[in-house]
Amino acid sequence: MYKLEYENRNLDMKNLSRTLEDAGTITSPLIPWNTCGAYMAGTLGVATFGYLPYCFFNLVNPVIAAIYGFLNFKITPAMEQQPA
């Protein structure tokens, strides 16, 4: 979905991978209808929003990732392809 935009902006695909991890995987335990949220709620016996205040990393990480993007910090440009 975003691959072409990252290519157009001359960004390495590891930036896309990190963005998906920051925004998707890490926040998935906070979504009650997601498999992660359902598993955590079922295993812990606590509603998803019950452990929400203790998920500091899950809540702050997408914000830090957005700040990194705006500041162009740790953003890797795409490497030139070498002919084979």
mmCIF file of the N, C-alpha and C atoms, coordinates in Angstrom:
data_MODEL
# 
_entry.id   MODEL 
# 
loop_
_atom_site.group_PDB 
_atom_site.id 
_atom_site.type_symbol 
_atom_site.label_atom_id 
_atom_site.label_alt_id 
_atom_site.label_comp_id 
_atom_site.label_asym_id 
_atom_site.label_entity_id 
_atom_site.label_seq_id 
_atom_site.pdbx_PDB_ins_code 
_atom_site.Cartn_x 
_atom_site.Cartn_y 
_atom_site.Cartn_z 
_atom_site.occupancy 
_atom_site.B_iso_or_equiv 
_atom_site.pdbx_formal_charge 
_atom_site.auth_seq_id 
_atom_site.auth_comp_id 
_atom_site.auth_asym_id 
_atom_site.auth_atom_id 
_atom_site.pdbx_PDB_model_num 
ATOM 1   N N  . MET A 1 1  ? 0.814   -1.182  0.000   1.00 0.00 ? 1  MET A N  1 
ATOM 2   C CA . MET A 1 1  ? 0.000   0.000   0.000   1.00 0.00 ? 1  MET A CA 1 
ATOM 3   C C  . MET A 1 1  ? 0.870   1.263   0.000   1.00 0.00 ? 1  MET A C  1 
ATOM 4   N N  . TYR A 1 2  ? 1.938   1.268   0.791   1.00 0.00 ? 2  TYR A N  1 
ATOM 5   C CA . TYR A 1 2  ? 2.801   2.447   0.868   1.00 0.00 ? 2  TYR A CA 1 
ATOM 6   C C  . TYR A 1 2  ? 4.131   2.250   0.149   1.00 0.00 ? 2  TYR A C  1 
ATOM 7   N N  . LYS A 1 3  ? 4.351   1.078   -0.416  1.00 0.00 ? 3  LYS A N  1 
ATOM 8   C CA . LYS A 1 3  ? 5.637   0.766   -1.042  1.00 0.00 ? 3  LYS A CA 1 
ATOM 9   C C  . LYS A 1 3  ? 5.991   1.768   -2.131  1.00 0.00 ? 3  LYS A C  1 
ATOM 10  N N  . LEU A 1 4  ? 5.054   2.085   -2.983  1.00 0.00 ? 4  LEU A N  1 
ATOM 11  C CA . LEU A 1 4  ? 5.327   3.028   -4.070  1.00 0.00 ? 4  LEU A CA 1 
ATOM 12  C C  . LEU A 1 4  ? 5.661   4.422   -3.540  1.00 0.00 ? 4  LEU A C  1 
ATOM 13  N N  . GLU A 1 5  ? 4.999   4.843   -2.485  1.00 0.00 ? 5  GLU A N  1 
ATOM 14  C CA . GLU A 1 5  ? 5.282   6.163   -1.907  1.00 0.00 ? 5  GLU A CA 1 
ATOM 15  C C  . GLU A 1 5  ? 6.692   6.211   -1.324  1.00 0.00 ? 5  GLU A C  1 
ATOM 16  N N  . TYR A 1 6  ? 7.107   5.138   -0.674  1.00 0.00 ? 6  TYR A N  1 
ATOM 17  C CA . TYR A 1 6  ? 8.470   5.091   -0.136  1.00 0.00 ? 6  TYR A CA 1 
ATOM 18  C C  . TYR A 1 6  ? 9.489   5.087   -1.273  1.00 0.00 ? 6  TYR A C  1 
ATOM 19  N N  . GLU A 1 7  ? 9.188   4.378   -2.362  1.00 0.00 ? 7  GLU A N  1 
ATOM 20  C CA . GLU A 1 7  ? 10.084  4.384   -3.521  1.00 0.00 ? 7  GLU A CA 1 
ATOM 21  C C  . GLU A 1 7  ? 10.133  5.768   -4.158  1.00 0.00 ? 7  GLU A C  1 
ATOM 22  N N  . ASN A 1 8  ? 8.986   6.428   -4.293  1.00 0.00 ? 8  ASN A N  1 
ATOM 23  C CA . ASN A 1 8  ? 8.948   7.774   -4.874  1.00 0.00 ? 8  ASN A CA 1 
ATOM 24  C C  . ASN A 1 8  ? 9.741   8.777   -4.039  1.00 0.00 ? 8  ASN A C  1 
ATOM 25  N N  . ARG A 1 9  ? 9.759   8.578   -2.739  1.00 0.00 ? 9  ARG A N  1 
ATOM 26  C CA . ARG A 1 9  ? 10.491  9.486   -1.847  1.00 0.00 ? 9  ARG A CA 1 
ATOM 27  C C  . ARG A 1 9  ? 11.934  9.036   -1.626  1.00 0.00 ? 9  ARG A C  1 
ATOM 28  N N  . ASN A 1 10 ? 12.350  7.996   -2.378  1.00 0.00 ? 10 ASN A N  1 
ATOM 29  C CA . ASN A 1 10 ? 13.724  7.478   -2.325  1.00 0.00 ? 10 ASN A CA 1 
ATOM 30  C C  . ASN A 1 10 ? 14.108  7.030   -0.909  1.00 0.00 ? 10 ASN A C  1 
ATOM 31  N N  . LEU A 1 11 ? 13.203  6.295   -0.271  1.00 0.00 ? 11 LEU A N  1 
ATOM 32  C CA . LEU A 1 11 ? 13.448  5.776   1.070   1.00 0.00 ? 11 LEU A CA 1 
ATOM 33  C C  . LEU A 1 11 ? 13.655  4.271   1.008   1.00 0.00 ? 11 LEU A C  1 
ATOM 34  N N  . ASP A 1 12 ? 14.556  3.780   1.834   1.00 0.00 ? 12 ASP A N  1 
ATOM 35  C CA . ASP A 1 12 ? 14.823  2.353   1.909   1.00 0.00 ? 12 ASP A CA 1 
ATOM 36  C C  . ASP A 1 12 ? 13.597  1.628   2.476   1.00 0.00 ? 12 ASP A C  1 
ATOM 37  N N  . MET A 1 13 ? 13.413  0.385   2.054   1.00 0.00 ? 13 MET A N  1 
ATOM 38  C CA . MET A 1 13 ? 12.245  -0.380  2.492   1.00 0.00 ? 13 MET A CA 1 
ATOM 39  C C  . MET A 1 13 ? 12.310  -0.745  3.978   1.00 0.00 ? 13 MET A C  1 
ATOM 40  N N  . LYS A 1 14 ? 13.494  -0.682  4.586   1.00 0.00 ? 14 LYS A N  1 
ATOM 41  C CA . LYS A 1 14 ? 13.541  -0.958  6.027   1.00 0.00 ? 14 LYS A CA 1 
ATOM 42  C C  . LYS A 1 14 ? 12.821  0.135   6.818   1.00 0.00 ? 14 LYS A C  1 
ATOM 43  N N  . ASN A 1 15 ? 12.711  1.332   6.246   1.00 0.00 ? 15 ASN A N  1 
ATOM 44  C CA . ASN A 1 15 ? 11.915  2.387   6.886   1.00 0.00 ? 15 ASN A CA 1 
ATOM 45  C C  . ASN A 1 15 ? 10.437  2.006   6.903   1.00 0.00 ? 15 ASN A C  1 
ATOM 46  N N  . LEU A 1 16 ? 9.963   1.432   5.805   1.00 0.00 ? 16 LEU A N  1 
ATOM 47  C CA . LEU A 1 16 ? 8.568   0.982   5.733   1.00 0.00 ? 16 LEU A CA 1 
ATOM 48  C C  . LEU A 1 16 ? 8.327   -0.143  6.730   1.00 0.00 ? 16 LEU A C  1 
ATOM 49  N N  . SER A 1 17 ? 9.267   -1.071  6.803   1.00 0.00 ? 17 SER A N  1 
ATOM 50  C CA . SER A 1 17 ? 9.145   -2.179  7.746   1.00 0.00 ? 17 SER A CA 1 
ATOM 51  C C  . SER A 1 17 ? 9.072   -1.672  9.184   1.00 0.00 ? 17 SER A C  1 
ATOM 52  N N  . ARG A 1 18 ? 9.922   -0.726  9.518   1.00 0.00 ? 18 ARG A N  1 
ATOM 53  C CA . ARG A 1 18 ? 9.928   -0.172  10.874  1.00 0.00 ? 18 ARG A CA 1 
ATOM 54  C C  . ARG A 1 18 ? 8.627   0.578   11.161  1.00 0.00 ? 18 ARG A C  1 
ATOM 55  N N  . THR A 1 19 ? 8.120   1.304   10.179  1.00 0.00 ? 19 THR A N  1 
ATOM 56  C CA . THR A 1 19 ? 6.874   2.047   10.361  1.00 0.00 ? 19 THR A CA 1 
ATOM 57  C C  . THR A 1 19 ? 5.703   1.099   10.609  1.00 0.00 ? 19 THR A C  1 
ATOM 58  N N  . LEU A 1 20 ? 5.647   0.010   9.838   1.00 0.00 ? 20 LEU A N  1 
ATOM 59  C CA . LEU A 1 20 ? 4.582   -0.972  10.039  1.00 0.00 ? 20 LEU A CA 1 
ATOM 60  C C  . LEU A 1 20 ? 4.679   -1.610  11.420  1.00 0.00 ? 20 LEU A C  1 
ATOM 61  N N  . GLU A 1 21 ? 5.893   -1.877  11.863  1.00 0.00 ? 21 GLU A N  1 
ATOM 62  C CA . GLU A 1 21 ? 6.088   -2.439  13.200  1.00 0.00 ? 21 GLU A CA 1 
ATOM 63  C C  . GLU A 1 21 ? 5.668   -1.441  14.276  1.00 0.00 ? 21 GLU A C  1 
ATOM 64  N N  . ASP A 1 22 ? 6.079   -0.193  14.119  1.00 0.00 ? 22 ASP A N  1 
ATOM 65  C CA . ASP A 1 22 ? 5.758   0.835   15.117  1.00 0.00 ? 22 ASP A CA 1 
ATOM 66  C C  . ASP A 1 22 ? 4.262   1.092   15.223  1.00 0.00 ? 22 ASP A C  1 
ATOM 67  N N  . ALA A 1 23 ? 3.580   1.108   14.092  1.00 0.00 ? 23 ALA A N  1 
ATOM 68  C CA . ALA A 1 23 ? 2.170   1.487   14.090  1.00 0.00 ? 23 ALA A CA 1 
ATOM 69  C C  . ALA A 1 23 ? 1.223   0.297   14.182  1.00 0.00 ? 23 ALA A C  1 
ATOM 70  N N  . GLY A 1 24 ? 1.640   -0.859  13.705  1.00 0.00 ? 24 GLY A N  1 
ATOM 71  C CA . GLY A 1 24 ? 0.726   -1.992  13.646  1.00 0.00 ? 24 GLY A CA 1 
ATOM 72  C C  . GLY A 1 24 ? 0.936   -3.035  14.720  1.00 0.00 ? 24 GLY A C  1 
ATOM 73  N N  . THR A 1 25 ? 2.085   -3.667  14.700  1.00 0.00 ? 25 THR A N  1 
ATOM 74  C CA . THR A 1 25 ? 2.334   -4.798  15.585  1.00 0.00 ? 25 THR A CA 1 
ATOM 75  C C  . THR A 1 25 ? 2.336   -4.399  17.052  1.00 0.00 ? 25 THR A C  1 
ATOM 76  N N  . ILE A 1 26 ? 2.964   -3.290  17.351  1.00 0.00 ? 26 ILE A N  1 
ATOM 77  C CA . ILE A 1 26 ? 3.108   -2.884  18.750  1.00 0.00 ? 26 ILE A CA 1 
ATOM 78  C C  . ILE A 1 26 ? 1.777   -2.421  19.347  1.00 0.00 ? 26 ILE A C  1 
ATOM 79  N N  . THR A 1 27 ? 0.931   -1.825  18.542  1.00 0.00 ? 27 THR A N  1 
ATOM 80  C CA . THR A 1 27 ? -0.348  -1.344  19.067  1.00 0.00 ? 27 THR A CA 1 
ATOM 81  C C  . THR A 1 27 ? -1.461  -2.392  18.994  1.00 0.00 ? 27 THR A C  1 
ATOM 82  N N  . SER A 1 28 ? -1.213  -3.525  18.343  1.00 0.00 ? 28 SER A N  1 
ATOM 83  C CA . SER A 1 28 ? -2.284  -4.514  18.168  1.00 0.00 ? 28 SER A CA 1 
ATOM 84  C C  . SER A 1 28 ? -2.833  -5.097  19.469  1.00 0.00 ? 28 SER A C  1 
ATOM 85  N N  . PRO A 1 29 ? -2.068  -5.251  20.550  1.00 0.00 ? 29 PRO A N  1 
ATOM 86  C CA . PRO A 1 29 ? -2.681  -5.743  21.793  1.00 0.00 ? 29 PRO A CA 1 
ATOM 87  C C  . PRO A 1 29 ? -3.707  -4.783  22.396  1.00 0.00 ? 29 PRO A C  1 
ATOM 88  N N  . LEU A 1 30 ? -3.741  -3.552  21.920  1.00 0.00 ? 30 LEU A N  1 
ATOM 89  C CA . LEU A 1 30 ? -4.678  -2.563  22.458  1.00 0.00 ? 30 LEU A CA 1 
ATOM 90  C C  . LEU A 1 30 ? -6.026  -2.576  21.744  1.00 0.00 ? 30 LEU A C  1 
ATOM 91  N N  . ILE A 1 31 ? -6.157  -3.358  20.685  1.00 0.00 ? 31 ILE A N  1 
ATOM 92  C CA . ILE A 1 31 ? -7.394  -3.430  19.907  1.00 0.00 ? 31 ILE A CA 1 
ATOM 93  C C  . ILE A 1 31 ? -8.175  -4.666  20.363  1.00 0.00 ? 31 ILE A C  1 
ATOM 94  N N  . PRO A 1 32 ? -9.330  -4.502  20.982  1.00 0.00 ? 32 PRO A N  1 
ATOM 95  C CA . PRO A 1 32 ? -10.057 -5.641  21.557  1.00 0.00 ? 32 PRO A CA 1 
ATOM 96  C C  . PRO A 1 32 ? -10.466 -6.706  20.541  1.00 0.00 ? 32 PRO A C  1 
ATOM 97  N N  . TRP A 1 33 ? -10.809 -6.337  19.309  1.00 0.00 ? 33 TRP A N  1 
ATOM 98  C CA . TRP A 1 33 ? -11.283 -7.306  18.332  1.00 0.00 ? 33 TRP A CA 1 
ATOM 99  C C  . TRP A 1 33 ? -10.142 -7.903  17.513  1.00 0.00 ? 33 TRP A C  1 
ATOM 100 N N  . ASN A 1 34 ? -8.919  -7.487  17.775  1.00 0.00 ? 34 ASN A N  1 
ATOM 101 C CA . ASN A 1 34 ? -7.747  -8.052  17.123  1.00 0.00 ? 34 ASN A CA 1 
ATOM 102 C C  . ASN A 1 34 ? -7.386  -9.363  17.822  1.00 0.00 ? 34 ASN A C  1 
ATOM 103 N N  . THR A 1 35 ? -6.699  -10.262 17.125  1.00 0.00 ? 35 THR A N  1 
ATOM 104 C CA . THR A 1 35 ? -6.315  -11.526 17.754  1.00 0.00 ? 35 THR A CA 1 
ATOM 105 C C  . THR A 1 35 ? -5.393  -11.300 18.948  1.00 0.00 ? 35 THR A C  1 
ATOM 106 N N  . CYS A 1 36 ? -4.509  -10.326 18.865  1.00 0.00 ? 36 CYS A N  1 
ATOM 107 C CA . CYS A 1 36 ? -3.608  -10.033 19.997  1.00 0.00 ? 36 CYS A CA 1 
ATOM 108 C C  . CYS A 1 36 ? -4.401  -9.539  21.200  1.00 0.00 ? 36 CYS A C  1 
ATOM 109 N N  . GLY A 1 37 ? -5.300  -8.609  20.972  1.00 0.00 ? 37 GLY A N  1 
ATOM 110 C CA . GLY A 1 37 ? -6.105  -8.078  22.065  1.00 0.00 ? 37 GLY A CA 1 
ATOM 111 C C  . GLY A 1 37 ? -6.995  -9.136  22.685  1.00 0.00 ? 37 GLY A C  1 
ATOM 112 N N  . ALA A 1 38 ? -7.608  -9.974  21.853  1.00 0.00 ? 38 ALA A N  1 
ATOM 113 C CA . ALA A 1 38 ? -8.472  -11.042 22.359  1.00 0.00 ? 38 ALA A CA 1 
ATOM 114 C C  . ALA A 1 38 ? -7.662  -12.068 23.148  1.00 0.00 ? 38 ALA A C  1 
ATOM 115 N N  . TYR A 1 39 ? -6.480  -12.406 22.645  1.00 0.00 ? 39 TYR A N  1 
ATOM 116 C CA . TYR A 1 39 ? -5.627  -13.372 23.345  1.00 0.00 ? 39 TYR A CA 1 
ATOM 117 C C  . TYR A 1 39 ? -5.167  -12.823 24.693  1.00 0.00 ? 39 TYR A C  1 
ATOM 118 N N  . MET A 1 40 ? -4.713  -11.576 24.697  1.00 0.00 ? 40 MET A N  1 
ATOM 119 C CA . MET A 1 40 ? -4.238  -10.969 25.946  1.00 0.00 ? 40 MET A CA 1 
ATOM 120 C C  . MET A 1 40 ? -5.376  -10.871 26.961  1.00 0.00 ? 40 MET A C  1 
ATOM 121 N N  . ALA A 1 41 ? -6.541  -10.444 26.506  1.00 0.00 ? 41 ALA A N  1 
ATOM 122 C CA . ALA A 1 41 ? -7.683  -10.322 27.417  1.00 0.00 ? 41 ALA A CA 1 
ATOM 123 C C  . ALA A 1 41 ? -8.098  -11.693 27.946  1.00 0.00 ? 41 ALA A C  1 
ATOM 124 N N  . GLY A 1 42 ? -8.101  -12.699 27.063  1.00 0.00 ? 42 GLY A N  1 
ATOM 125 C CA . GLY A 1 42 ? -8.478  -14.040 27.488  1.00 0.00 ? 42 GLY A CA 1 
ATOM 126 C C  . GLY A 1 42 ? -7.464  -14.671 28.424  1.00 0.00 ? 42 GLY A C  1 
ATOM 127 N N  . THR A 1 43 ? -6.189  -14.473 28.135  1.00 0.00 ? 43 THR A N  1 
ATOM 128 C CA . THR A 1 43 ? -5.128  -15.056 28.955  1.00 0.00 ? 43 THR A CA 1 
ATOM 129 C C  . THR A 1 43 ? -5.016  -14.369 30.307  1.00 0.00 ? 43 THR A C  1 
ATOM 130 N N  . LEU A 1 44 ? -5.056  -13.048 30.298  1.00 0.00 ? 44 LEU A N  1 
ATOM 131 C CA . LEU A 1 44 ? -4.911  -12.296 31.546  1.00 0.00 ? 44 LEU A CA 1 
ATOM 132 C C  . LEU A 1 44 ? -6.214  -12.206 32.334  1.00 0.00 ? 44 LEU A C  1 
ATOM 133 N N  . GLY A 1 45 ? -7.335  -12.405 31.641  1.00 0.00 ? 45 GLY A N  1 
ATOM 134 C CA . GLY A 1 45 ? -8.624  -12.264 32.301  1.00 0.00 ? 45 GLY A CA 1 
ATOM 135 C C  . GLY A 1 45 ? -8.962  -10.816 32.616  1.00 0.00 ? 45 GLY A C  1 
ATOM 136 N N  . VAL A 1 46 ? -8.351  -9.909  31.867  1.00 0.00 ? 46 VAL A N  1 
ATOM 137 C CA . VAL A 1 46 ? -8.557  -8.475  32.071  1.00 0.00 ? 46 VAL A CA 1 
ATOM 138 C C  . VAL A 1 46 ? -9.026  -7.892  30.748  1.00 0.00 ? 46 VAL A C  1 
ATOM 139 N N  . ALA A 1 47 ? -9.995  -7.003  30.790  1.00 0.00 ? 47 ALA A N  1 
ATOM 140 C CA . ALA A 1 47 ? -10.447 -6.347  29.561  1.00 0.00 ? 47 ALA A CA 1 
ATOM 141 C C  . ALA A 1 47 ? -9.285  -5.575  28.934  1.00 0.00 ? 47 ALA A C  1 
ATOM 142 N N  . THR A 1 48 ? -9.323  -5.453  27.621  1.00 0.00 ? 48 THR A N  1 
ATOM 143 C CA . THR A 1 48 ? -8.238  -4.787  26.900  1.00 0.00 ? 48 THR A CA 1 
ATOM 144 C C  . THR A 1 48 ? -7.977  -3.386  27.435  1.00 0.00 ? 48 THR A C  1 
ATOM 145 N N  . PHE A 1 49 ? -9.019  -2.633  27.687  1.00 0.00 ? 49 PHE A N  1 
ATOM 146 C CA . PHE A 1 49 ? -8.827  -1.280  28.202  1.00 0.00 ? 49 PHE A CA 1 
ATOM 147 C C  . PHE A 1 49 ? -8.443  -1.275  29.680  1.00 0.00 ? 49 PHE A C  1 
ATOM 148 N N  . GLY A 1 50 ? -8.520  -2.427  30.323  1.00 0.00 ? 50 GLY A N  1 
ATOM 149 C CA . GLY A 1 50 ? -8.084  -2.527  31.715  1.00 0.00 ? 50 GLY A CA 1 
ATOM 150 C C  . GLY A 1 50 ? -6.575  -2.438  31.856  1.00 0.00 ? 50 GLY A C  1 
ATOM 151 N N  . TYR A 1 51 ? -5.841  -2.993  30.887  1.00 0.00 ? 51 TYR A N  1 
ATOM 152 C CA . TYR A 1 51 ? -4.380  -2.901  30.945  1.00 0.00 ? 51 TYR A CA 1 
ATOM 153 C C  . TYR A 1 51 ? -3.835  -1.766  30.083  1.00 0.00 ? 51 TYR A C  1 
ATOM 154 N N  . LEU A 1 52 ? -4.705  -0.987  29.479  1.00 0.00 ? 52 LEU A N  1 
ATOM 155 C CA . LEU A 1 52 ? -4.282  0.149   28.646  1.00 0.00 ? 52 LEU A CA 1 
ATOM 156 C C  . LEU A 1 52 ? -3.362  1.140   29.373  1.00 0.00 ? 52 LEU A C  1 
ATOM 157 N N  . PRO A 1 53 ? -3.642  1.527   30.627  1.00 0.00 ? 53 PRO A N  1 
ATOM 158 C CA . PRO A 1 53 ? -2.758  2.505   31.290  1.00 0.00 ? 53 PRO A CA 1 
ATOM 159 C C  . PRO A 1 53 ? -1.336  1.989   31.522  1.00 0.00 ? 53 PRO A C  1 
ATOM 160 N N  . TYR A 1 54 ? -1.144  0.673   31.463  1.00 0.00 ? 54 TYR A N  1 
ATOM 161 C CA . TYR A 1 54 ? 0.175   0.093   31.707  1.00 0.00 ? 54 TYR A CA 1 
ATOM 162 C C  . TYR A 1 54 ? 0.955   -0.157  30.418  1.00 0.00 ? 54 TYR A C  1 
ATOM 163 N N  . CYS A 1 55 ? 0.387   0.201   29.303  1.00 0.00 ? 55 CYS A N  1 
ATOM 164 C CA . CYS A 1 55 ? 1.019   -0.026  27.993  1.00 0.00 ? 55 CYS A CA 1 
ATOM 165 C C  . CYS A 1 55 ? 1.740   1.229   27.514  1.00 0.00 ? 55 CYS A C  1 
ATOM 166 N N  . PHE A 1 56 ? 2.638   1.738   28.334  1.00 0.00 ? 56 PHE A N  1 
ATOM 167 C CA . PHE A 1 56 ? 3.344   2.974   28.009  1.00 0.00 ? 56 PHE A CA 1 
ATOM 168 C C  . PHE A 1 56 ? 4.088   2.858   26.678  1.00 0.00 ? 56 PHE A C  1 
ATOM 169 N N  . PHE A 1 57 ? 4.855   1.793   26.506  1.00 0.00 ? 57 PHE A N  1 
ATOM 170 C CA . PHE A 1 57 ? 5.628   1.606   25.274  1.00 0.00 ? 57 PHE A CA 1 
ATOM 171 C C  . PHE A 1 57 ? 4.709   1.549   24.057  1.00 0.00 ? 57 PHE A C  1 
ATOM 172 N N  . ASN A 1 58 ? 3.618   0.815   24.163  1.00 0.00 ? 58 ASN A N  1 
ATOM 173 C CA . ASN A 1 58 ? 2.689   0.668   23.040  1.00 0.00 ? 58 ASN A CA 1 
ATOM 174 C C  . ASN A 1 58 ? 2.054   1.991   22.637  1.00 0.00 ? 58 ASN A C  1 
ATOM 175 N N  . LEU A 1 59 ? 1.814   2.860   23.592  1.00 0.00 ? 59 LEU A N  1 
ATOM 176 C CA . LEU A 1 59 ? 1.170   4.140   23.312  1.00 0.00 ? 59 LEU A CA 1 
ATOM 177 C C  . LEU A 1 59 ? 2.153   5.206   22.828  1.00 0.00 ? 59 LEU A C  1 
ATOM 178 N N  . VAL A 1 60 ? 3.359   5.199   23.363  1.00 0.00 ? 60 VAL A N  1 
ATOM 179 C CA . VAL A 1 60 ? 4.328   6.249   23.056  1.00 0.00 ? 60 VAL A CA 1 
ATOM 180 C C  . VAL A 1 60 ? 5.108   5.961   21.774  1.00 0.00 ? 60 VAL A C  1 
ATOM 181 N N  . ASN A 1 61 ? 5.326   4.697   21.457  1.00 0.00 ? 61 ASN A N  1 
ATOM 182 C CA . ASN A 1 61 ? 6.167   4.349   20.311  1.00 0.00 ? 61 ASN A CA 1 
ATOM 183 C C  . ASN A 1 61 ? 5.690   4.938   18.982  1.00 0.00 ? 61 ASN A C  1 
ATOM 184 N N  . PRO A 1 62 ? 4.401   4.891   18.621  1.00 0.00 ? 62 PRO A N  1 
ATOM 185 C CA . PRO A 1 62 ? 3.988   5.525   17.361  1.00 0.00 ? 62 PRO A CA 1 
ATOM 186 C C  . PRO A 1 62 ? 4.234   7.033   17.344  1.00 0.00 ? 62 PRO A C  1 
ATOM 187 N N  . VAL A 1 63 ? 4.111   7.679   18.486  1.00 0.00 ? 63 VAL A N  1 
ATOM 188 C CA . VAL A 1 63 ? 4.367   9.123   18.560  1.00 0.00 ? 63 VAL A CA 1 
ATOM 189 C C  . VAL A 1 63 ? 5.850   9.400   18.321  1.00 0.00 ? 63 VAL A C  1 
ATOM 190 N N  . ILE A 1 64 ? 6.707   8.611   18.951  1.00 0.00 ? 64 ILE A N  1 
ATOM 191 C CA . ILE A 1 64 ? 8.159   8.786   18.765  1.00 0.00 ? 64 ILE A CA 1 
ATOM 192 C C  . ILE A 1 64 ? 8.529   8.509   17.310  1.00 0.00 ? 64 ILE A C  1 
ATOM 193 N N  . ALA A 1 65 ? 7.913   7.495   16.697  1.00 0.00 ? 65 ALA A N  1 
ATOM 194 C CA . ALA A 1 65 ? 8.192   7.189   15.292  1.00 0.00 ? 65 ALA A CA 1 
ATOM 195 C C  . ALA A 1 65 ? 7.799   8.358   14.390  1.00 0.00 ? 65 ALA A C  1 
ATOM 196 N N  . ALA A 1 66 ? 6.681   8.997   14.676  1.00 0.00 ? 66 ALA A N  1 
ATOM 197 C CA . ALA A 1 66 ? 6.260   10.158  13.883  1.00 0.00 ? 66 ALA A CA 1 
ATOM 198 C C  . ALA A 1 66 ? 7.235   11.319  14.063  1.00 0.00 ? 66 ALA A C  1 
ATOM 199 N N  . ILE A 1 67 ? 7.707   11.520  15.278  1.00 0.00 ? 67 ILE A N  1 
ATOM 200 C CA . ILE A 1 67 ? 8.694   12.580  15.528  1.00 0.00 ? 67 ILE A CA 1 
ATOM 201 C C  . ILE A 1 67 ? 9.983   12.287  14.768  1.00 0.00 ? 67 ILE A C  1 
ATOM 202 N N  . TYR A 1 68 ? 10.437  11.034  14.791  1.00 0.00 ? 68 TYR A N  1 
ATOM 203 C CA . TYR A 1 68 ? 11.628  10.651  14.023  1.00 0.00 ? 68 TYR A CA 1 
ATOM 204 C C  . TYR A 1 68 ? 11.430  10.965  12.544  1.00 0.00 ? 68 TYR A C  1 
ATOM 205 N N  . GLY A 1 69 ? 10.246  10.666  12.020  1.00 0.00 ? 69 GLY A N  1 
ATOM 206 C CA . GLY A 1 69 ? 9.974   10.932  10.611  1.00 0.00 ? 69 GLY A CA 1 
ATOM 207 C C  . GLY A 1 69 ? 10.007  12.412  10.281  1.00 0.00 ? 69 GLY A C  1 
ATOM 208 N N  . PHE A 1 70 ? 9.392   13.227  11.119  1.00 0.00 ? 70 PHE A N  1 
ATOM 209 C CA . PHE A 1 70 ? 9.381   14.676  10.876  1.00 0.00 ? 70 PHE A CA 1 
ATOM 210 C C  . PHE A 1 70 ? 10.774  15.290  10.982  1.00 0.00 ? 70 PHE A C  1 
ATOM 211 N N  . LEU A 1 71 ? 11.592  14.750  11.887  1.00 0.00 ? 71 LEU A N  1 
ATOM 212 C CA . LEU A 1 71 ? 12.945  15.267  12.072  1.00 0.00 ? 71 LEU A CA 1 
ATOM 213 C C  . LEU A 1 71 ? 13.962  14.616  11.131  1.00 0.00 ? 71 LEU A C  1 
ATOM 214 N N  . ASN A 1 72 ? 13.500  13.629  10.353  1.00 0.00 ? 72 ASN A N  1 
ATOM 215 C CA . ASN A 1 72 ? 14.374  12.891  9.437   1.00 0.00 ? 72 ASN A CA 1 
ATOM 216 C C  . ASN A 1 72 ? 15.519  12.214  10.202  1.00 0.00 ? 72 ASN A C  1 
ATOM 217 N N  . PHE A 1 73 ? 15.222  11.752  11.402  1.00 0.00 ? 73 PHE A N  1 
ATOM 218 C CA . PHE A 1 73 ? 16.201  11.093  12.261  1.00 0.00 ? 73 PHE A CA 1 
ATOM 219 C C  . PHE A 1 73 ? 16.098  9.588   12.066  1.00 0.00 ? 73 PHE A C  1 
ATOM 220 N N  . LYS A 1 74 ? 17.212  8.953   11.767  1.00 0.00 ? 74 LYS A N  1 
ATOM 221 C CA . LYS A 1 74 ? 17.274  7.502   11.537  1.00 0.00 ? 74 LYS A CA 1 
ATOM 222 C C  . LYS A 1 74 ? 16.439  7.064   10.337  1.00 0.00 ? 74 LYS A C  1 
ATOM 223 N N  . ILE A 1 75 ? 16.280  7.934   9.355   1.00 0.00 ? 75 ILE A N  1 
ATOM 224 C CA . ILE A 1 75 ? 15.577  7.604   8.122   1.00 0.00 ? 75 ILE A CA 1 
ATOM 225 C C  . ILE A 1 75 ? 16.633  7.289   7.069   1.00 0.00 ? 75 ILE A C  1 
ATOM 226 N N  . THR A 1 76 ? 16.615  6.071   6.550   1.00 0.00 ? 76 THR A N  1 
ATOM 227 C CA . THR A 1 76 ? 17.635  5.610   5.620   1.00 0.00 ? 76 THR A CA 1 
ATOM 228 C C  . THR A 1 76 ? 17.190  5.830   4.183   1.00 0.00 ? 76 THR A C  1 
ATOM 229 N N  . PRO A 1 77 ? 18.004  6.526   3.378   1.00 0.00 ? 77 PRO A N  1 
ATOM 230 C CA . PRO A 1 77 ? 17.663  6.669   1.956   1.00 0.00 ? 77 PRO A CA 1 
ATOM 231 C C  . PRO A 1 77 ? 17.882  5.346   1.226   1.00 0.00 ? 77 PRO A C  1 
ATOM 232 N N  . ALA A 1 78 ? 17.219  5.182   0.105   1.00 0.00 ? 78 ALA A N  1 
ATOM 233 C CA . ALA A 1 78 ? 17.354  3.960   -0.690  1.00 0.00 ? 78 ALA A CA 1 
ATOM 234 C C  . ALA A 1 78 ? 18.747  3.893   -1.291  1.00 0.00 ? 78 ALA A C  1 
ATOM 235 N N  . MET A 1 79 ? 19.260  2.688   -1.379  1.00 0.00 ? 79 MET A N  1 
ATOM 236 C CA . MET A 1 79 ? 20.569  2.468   -1.994  1.00 0.00 ? 79 MET A CA 1 
ATOM 237 C C  . MET A 1 79 ? 20.392  2.354   -3.499  1.00 0.00 ? 79 MET A C  1 
ATOM 238 N N  . GLU A 1 80 ? 21.385  2.812   -4.230  1.00 0.00 ? 80 GLU A N  1 
ATOM 239 C CA . GLU A 1 80 ? 21.366  2.665   -5.685  1.00 0.00 ? 80 GLU A CA 1 
ATOM 240 C C  . GLU A 1 80 ? 21.563  1.197   -6.034  1.00 0.00 ? 80 GLU A C  1 
ATOM 241 N N  . GLN A 1 81 ? 20.800  0.704   -6.996  1.00 0.00 ? 81 GLN A N  1 
ATOM 242 C CA . GLN A 1 81 ? 20.923  -0.679  -7.437  1.00 0.00 ? 81 GLN A CA 1 
ATOM 243 C C  . GLN A 1 81 ? 22.171  -0.836  -8.298  1.00 0.00 ? 81 GLN A C  1 
ATOM 244 N N  . GLN A 1 82 ? 23.000  -1.817  -7.965  1.00 0.00 ? 82 GLN A N  1 
ATOM 245 C CA . GLN A 1 82 ? 24.189  -2.111  -8.758  1.00 0.00 ? 82 GLN A CA 1 
ATOM 246 C C  . GLN A 1 82 ? 23.806  -3.061  -9.887  1.00 0.00 ? 82 GLN A C  1 
ATOM 247 N N  . PRO A 1 83 ? 24.253  -2.784  -11.120 1.00 0.00 ? 83 PRO A N  1 
ATOM 248 C CA . PRO A 1 83 ? 23.953  -3.712  -12.214 1.00 0.00 ? 83 PRO A CA 1 
ATOM 249 C C  . PRO A 1 83 ? 24.642  -5.049  -11.984 1.00 0.00 ? 83 PRO A C  1 
ATOM 250 N N  . ALA A 1 84 ? 23.965  -6.130  -12.322 1.00 0.00 ? 84 ALA A N  1 
ATOM 251 C CA . ALA A 1 84 ? 24.513  -7.476  -12.095 1.00 0.00 ? 84 ALA A CA 1 
ATOM 252 C C  . ALA A 1 84 ? 25.516  -7.866  -13.141 1.00 0.00 ? 84 ALA A C  1 
# 
